[in-house]
Amino acid sequence: MKTEKDQTSEGLNQIFEIINAKGDTGEIKQILQTNETEDNKEK
């Protein structure tokens, strides 16, 4: 089980990845899909 600090760190990393994607919708979709997959694995 991840700690609150780990979850916060992962969330911030995702935000930075989205910002760095700079409007590349394909890359943004991939980031979000990866995040959803990881969330489902944890449950």
C-alpha atoms as one frame of an Amber mdcrd trajectory, in Angstrom:
protein
   0.000   0.000   0.000   1.329   3.386  -0.958   1.729   6.159   1.533   0.100
   9.534   1.108   3.520  10.991   0.262   4.014   8.425  -2.546   0.581   9.191
  -3.986   1.261  12.932  -3.894   4.600  12.448  -5.626   3.019  10.326  -8.371
   0.280  12.905  -8.869   2.788  15.728  -9.217   4.851  13.687 -11.672   1.742
  13.129 -13.790   0.980  16.860 -13.789   4.513  17.666 -14.966   4.284  15.022
 -17.708   1.033  16.564 -18.941   2.536  20.066 -18.897   5.577  18.838 -20.809
   3.328  17.191 -23.411   2.480  20.747 -24.565  -0.792  19.930 -26.259   0.271
  16.633 -27.839  -3.059  14.854 -27.418  -1.584  11.434 -28.189   0.995  11.794
 -25.438  -1.580  13.145 -22.974  -3.903  10.203 -23.664  -1.010   7.795 -23.119
  -0.117   9.431 -19.780  -3.721   9.220 -18.595  -4.111   5.635 -19.789  -0.915
   4.600 -17.990  -2.175   6.243 -14.812  -5.555   4.478 -15.037  -3.833   1.124
 -15.571  -1.616   1.650 -12.511  -4.615   2.678 -10.406  -6.497  -0.483 -11.388
  -3.495  -2.670 -10.492  -3.422  -1.205  -6.976  -7.073  -2.044  -6.272
